[in-house]
């Protein structure tokens, strides 16, 4: 396990007694919606199934997160498992060069190892959503990899859809496109991003097209390499053609579209929205407003934080 920030399994873990679950569950939901990687037991039921919990929780609370949020209470002080979590977190805190255990108190019960001089927050005077915002502020800007936000409201807005079924269908296609990008090489992603961010919009949603020479100049790739690369990702749903092609490709127009090839995807009303259009909006929102270096980072990391207003606000 590396100690570098952004490469841990989670951003925060939540250590609490079951009596405070209603409050903590709201905090966890707000954190998750903001794109923060939170270890909360109800989200990990399948992952925890069959594991040696003593050993695994020692790893989670001692090594795998940036901060441990400890919800102190009378009940917390009495329970076996919460004390196990606390001891693992405190062992980590001994070697940390910055604060690690962040206490949130429900009452004044003394918790072993949590000195009265340590700064804490009072859960009785802070709403769960507000506490989640404070945790996000404490974490600061974060790098995300292979991230798709839980609620991509800015994508829905760009597509002009608002109905619940249409949003569900769009989300299904968006996840399919995310999976396609994950199966591509970095060079393939960069070419697709170049095409889908620098296109003539006159034939959307059917396709994107642009001068082959212009794409050559933007990527630095020979025209034949561009064509061969697109030919290589046909199995992922990318279909292309060359219009007015001659032997040197001068004056040729490159036409490309992406078809969601998921079998029995269950798309209903969303069928009216072409999958190429959705793919274009995803990439434009992710990279369209950034410098070339930042755009390359988003394509390499597959960070789609900017598809959601919630995760855009918590992104560096």
VMD Tcl script that draws the C-alpha trace (Angstrom):
set ca {
  {0.00 0.00 0.00}
  {1.40 3.33 -1.05}
  {1.12 6.33 1.21}
  {0.83 8.83 -1.62}
  {-2.29 10.90 -1.53}
  {-4.87 10.01 -4.17}
  {-3.64 6.40 -4.35}
  {-5.32 5.09 -1.20}
  {-8.37 2.87 -1.41}
  {-10.67 5.49 0.18}
  {-10.66 9.17 1.01}
  {-12.33 8.73 4.42}
  {-13.64 5.99 6.67}
  {-16.48 6.39 9.16}
  {-16.13 4.84 12.62}
  {-19.36 4.95 14.63}
  {-21.71 3.07 16.94}
  {-24.92 1.64 15.50}
  {-27.03 3.98 17.63}
  {-25.79 6.89 15.50}
  {-26.33 5.14 12.14}
  {-29.20 7.39 11.00}
  {-26.98 10.47 11.20}
  {-23.85 8.80 9.81}
  {-25.78 7.26 6.91}
  {-26.81 10.74 5.77}
  {-23.19 11.89 5.98}
  {-22.07 8.87 3.94}
  {-24.71 9.51 1.26}
  {-23.67 13.17 0.92}
  {-20.00 12.19 0.67}
  {-20.74 9.56 -1.96}
  {-22.81 12.00 -4.00}
  {-19.88 14.44 -3.93}
  {-17.61 11.79 -5.42}
  {-15.69 11.18 -2.20}
  {-14.56 7.59 -1.74}
  {-16.04 6.69 1.63}
  {-15.72 3.46 3.58}
  {-19.14 2.95 5.14}
  {-20.09 -0.56 6.18}
  {-23.47 -0.65 4.43}
  {-21.74 0.14 1.12}
  {-19.29 -2.74 1.61}
  {-21.53 -5.69 2.44}
  {-20.45 -7.79 -0.53}
  {-16.78 -6.81 -0.19}
  {-16.80 -7.73 3.52}
  {-18.60 -11.03 2.99}
  {-16.29 -13.90 4.00}
  {-13.36 -11.70 5.04}
  {-11.54 -11.92 8.36}
  {-13.10 -8.71 9.69}
  {-10.57 -8.26 12.49}
  {-7.68 -8.20 10.04}
  {-9.50 -6.38 7.24}
  {-10.86 -3.57 9.40}
  {-7.42 -3.12 10.92}
  {-6.14 -2.51 7.39}
  {-9.03 -0.18 6.47}
  {-8.84 2.03 9.55}
  {-5.08 1.90 9.84}
  {-3.78 2.18 6.27}
  {-6.29 2.61 3.48}
  {-7.72 6.12 3.92}
  {-6.73 9.77 4.09}
  {-8.79 10.55 7.22}
  {-10.76 8.58 9.80}
  {-13.95 10.33 10.95}
  {-14.59 9.08 14.49}
  {-18.13 9.65 15.80}
  {-17.63 9.69 19.57}
  {-20.50 8.79 21.88}
  {-21.31 6.87 25.04}
  {-22.25 3.85 22.92}
  {-19.05 4.12 20.88}
  {-16.89 3.84 24.01}
  {-18.57 0.58 25.06}
  {-18.50 -1.48 21.86}
  {-15.85 -4.03 20.94}
  {-15.68 -3.34 17.21}
  {-15.60 0.43 17.50}
  {-12.71 0.13 19.94}
  {-10.91 -2.12 17.47}
  {-11.39 0.50 14.75}
  {-10.23 3.25 17.09}
  {-7.05 1.43 18.07}
  {-6.19 0.79 14.41}
  {-6.78 4.45 13.58}
  {-4.73 5.66 16.54}
  {-1.82 3.40 15.57}
  {-1.84 5.09 12.16}
  {-2.08 8.53 13.78}
  {1.15 7.88 15.71}
  {3.12 7.69 12.47}
  {1.21 10.32 10.49}
  {2.81 13.68 9.87}
  {-0.58 15.42 9.98}
  {-3.92 14.95 11.70}
  {-5.61 11.68 10.82}
  {-8.40 10.99 13.34}
  {-11.08 13.69 13.04}
  {-13.51 13.42 15.98}
  {-17.19 14.33 15.76}
  {-18.89 14.23 19.16}
  {-22.47 13.33 20.03}
  {-21.78 13.81 23.75}
  {-18.92 14.39 26.19}
  {-18.03 10.73 26.77}
  {-14.28 10.25 27.16}
  {-12.80 8.13 24.37}
  {-9.42 6.53 25.19}
  {-6.63 8.17 23.25}
  {-8.74 11.15 22.13}
  {-7.32 13.97 24.20}
  {-9.65 16.80 25.25}
  {-7.28 19.23 23.53}
  {-7.91 17.71 20.09}
  {-10.21 19.85 17.98}
  {-13.59 18.28 17.31}
  {-16.98 19.04 15.77}
  {-20.31 18.82 17.58}
  {-22.76 16.58 15.72}
  {-25.67 18.00 17.69}
  {-25.20 21.40 16.06}
  {-24.19 20.34 12.53}
  {-26.52 18.87 9.92}
  {-25.19 15.72 8.19}
  {-24.98 17.44 4.78}
  {-23.03 20.33 6.32}
  {-20.63 17.92 8.00}
  {-20.06 16.20 4.63}
  {-19.21 19.58 3.11}
  {-16.70 20.22 5.90}
  {-15.11 16.81 5.32}
  {-14.81 17.62 1.61}
  {-13.18 20.94 2.47}
  {-10.75 19.16 4.81}
  {-9.79 16.74 2.03}
  {-9.21 19.57 -0.42}
  {-8.72 19.08 -4.17}
  {-8.26 15.46 -5.18}
  {-7.19 13.54 -8.24}
  {-9.66 10.90 -9.38}
  {-9.07 7.95 -11.66}
  {-11.68 5.87 -13.49}
  {-14.37 8.02 -11.91}
  {-17.96 8.48 -13.04}
  {-20.17 10.61 -10.75}
  {-23.28 9.07 -9.16}
  {-25.50 11.89 -10.47}
  {-24.19 13.34 -13.77}
  {-26.70 16.20 -13.78}
  {-24.60 18.38 -16.10}
  {-24.60 15.59 -18.68}
  {-28.38 15.30 -18.44}
  {-28.63 19.06 -18.85}
  {-26.38 19.03 -21.92}
  {-28.52 16.29 -23.46}
  {-31.70 18.18 -22.62}
  {-33.34 15.29 -20.76}
  {-35.22 15.48 -17.48}
  {-37.55 12.48 -17.23}
  {-36.57 9.77 -14.78}
  {-36.65 6.97 -17.38}
  {-34.64 9.02 -19.89}
  {-32.04 9.76 -17.22}
  {-31.77 6.08 -16.32}
  {-31.39 5.15 -20.00}
  {-28.78 7.86 -20.58}
  {-26.89 6.71 -17.49}
  {-26.85 3.15 -18.83}
  {-25.35 4.28 -22.16}
  {-22.86 6.56 -20.36}
  {-21.61 3.66 -18.24}
  {-21.27 1.58 -21.38}
  {-19.16 4.32 -22.99}
  {-17.04 4.56 -19.85}
  {-16.41 0.83 -20.11}
  {-15.43 1.21 -23.77}
  {-12.90 3.92 -22.90}
  {-11.42 1.72 -20.19}
  {-10.78 -1.01 -22.76}
  {-8.94 1.36 -25.11}
  {-5.27 2.25 -25.16}
  {-4.26 5.77 -24.18}
  {-3.44 6.64 -27.79}
  {-6.85 5.41 -28.94}
  {-8.54 7.52 -26.25}
  {-6.60 10.60 -27.30}
  {-7.65 10.20 -30.92}
  {-11.32 9.73 -29.99}
  {-11.15 12.75 -27.69}
  {-9.61 14.83 -30.48}
  {-12.38 13.82 -32.88}
  {-15.20 14.27 -30.39}
  {-13.98 17.69 -29.23}
  {-13.07 19.13 -32.64}
  {-15.87 18.29 -35.02}
  {-18.36 19.89 -37.35}
  {-21.73 19.76 -35.54}
  {-23.92 19.85 -38.65}
  {-24.59 16.10 -38.66}
  {-25.03 15.45 -34.96}
  {-26.45 13.29 -33.51}
  {-25.74 10.95 -36.41}
  {-21.97 11.44 -36.53}
  {-19.00 13.73 -35.99}
  {-16.82 14.68 -38.92}
  {-13.78 16.83 -39.58}
  {-11.05 17.37 -42.16}
  {-8.61 14.47 -42.01}
  {-5.78 16.92 -42.60}
  {-6.85 19.01 -39.61}
  {-6.96 15.93 -37.35}
  {-3.51 15.03 -38.68}
  {-2.21 18.48 -37.76}
  {-3.80 18.39 -34.30}
  {-2.52 14.93 -33.37}
  {0.72 14.94 -35.31}
  {-0.21 11.50 -36.63}
  {0.08 10.52 -40.32}
  {-3.39 10.19 -41.92}
  {-2.96 6.46 -42.41}
  {-2.17 5.99 -38.69}
  {-5.40 7.81 -37.83}
  {-7.39 5.55 -40.13}
  {-5.68 2.39 -38.90}
  {-6.30 3.35 -35.27}
  {-10.00 3.86 -35.88}
  {-10.14 0.57 -37.77}
  {-8.63 -1.10 -34.71}
  {-11.45 0.00 -32.39}
  {-14.37 -1.03 -34.58}
  {-15.05 -3.90 -32.18}
  {-15.79 -1.30 -29.50}
  {-18.52 0.31 -31.56}
  {-16.59 2.99 -33.45}
  {-17.54 3.16 -37.12}
  {-15.75 5.48 -39.53}
  {-15.59 6.35 -43.19}
  {-13.57 8.67 -45.42}
  {-15.45 10.99 -47.75}
  {-13.95 12.27 -51.01}
  {-10.92 10.08 -50.39}
  {-7.98 10.20 -52.78}
  {-4.62 8.46 -52.61}
  {-3.00 11.08 -50.37}
  {-6.13 11.74 -48.27}
  {-5.76 15.49 -49.01}
  {-9.12 17.23 -48.75}
  {-10.70 14.11 -47.27}
  {-13.27 14.26 -44.50}
  {-13.13 11.80 -41.62}
  {-16.58 10.71 -40.41}
  {-16.99 8.81 -37.15}
  {-19.80 7.62 -34.89}
  {-20.06 5.44 -31.79}
  {-22.76 2.81 -31.46}
  {-23.57 1.35 -28.06}
  {-23.17 -2.34 -28.74}
  {-24.40 -3.55 -25.35}
  {-26.74 -6.50 -25.86}
  {-30.26 -5.96 -24.51}
  {-29.39 -2.65 -22.87}
  {-33.06 -1.98 -22.14}
  {-33.04 1.42 -23.80}
  {-36.58 2.72 -24.32}
  {-37.40 6.40 -24.79}
  {-33.70 7.21 -24.85}
  {-33.44 5.51 -28.25}
  {-34.18 8.90 -29.78}
  {-30.85 10.19 -28.45}
  {-27.99 8.83 -30.50}
  {-25.17 7.27 -28.53}
  {-22.64 9.32 -30.52}
  {-24.21 12.49 -29.16}
  {-23.96 11.24 -25.59}
  {-20.31 10.25 -26.09}
  {-19.54 13.70 -27.52}
  {-21.16 15.46 -24.55}
  {-19.31 13.25 -22.06}
  {-15.91 14.04 -23.55}
  {-16.64 17.73 -24.12}
  {-17.75 18.20 -20.52}
  {-14.68 16.32 -19.25}
  {-12.01 18.04 -21.34}
  {-13.56 20.76 -23.49}
  {-12.78 23.76 -21.27}
  {-9.22 22.91 -20.27}
  {-5.74 23.45 -21.62}
  {-4.14 20.62 -23.57}
  {-2.16 19.31 -20.59}
  {-5.24 19.21 -18.33}
  {-7.31 17.64 -21.10}
  {-4.70 14.92 -21.50}
  {-4.87 14.24 -17.75}
  {-8.64 13.74 -17.87}
  {-8.34 11.38 -20.82}
  {-5.52 9.40 -19.19}
  {-7.23 9.22 -15.80}
  {-10.77 8.82 -17.14}
  {-11.94 11.43 -14.66}
  {-15.51 12.47 -15.46}
  {-15.96 14.67 -12.37}
  {-17.14 17.53 -14.55}
  {-20.28 15.68 -15.58}
  {-21.78 16.56 -12.19}
  {-22.16 19.87 -10.39}
  {-21.52 18.09 -7.07}
  {-18.16 16.59 -8.07}
  {-17.07 19.58 -10.14}
  {-17.11 21.65 -6.94}
  {-14.88 19.16 -5.09}
  {-12.36 18.70 -7.89}
  {-8.93 20.30 -7.93}
}
mol new
graphics top color blue
foreach p $ca { graphics top sphere $p radius 0.5 }
foreach p [lrange $ca 0 end-1] q [lrange $ca 1 end] { graphics top cylinder $p $q radius 0.2 }
display resetview
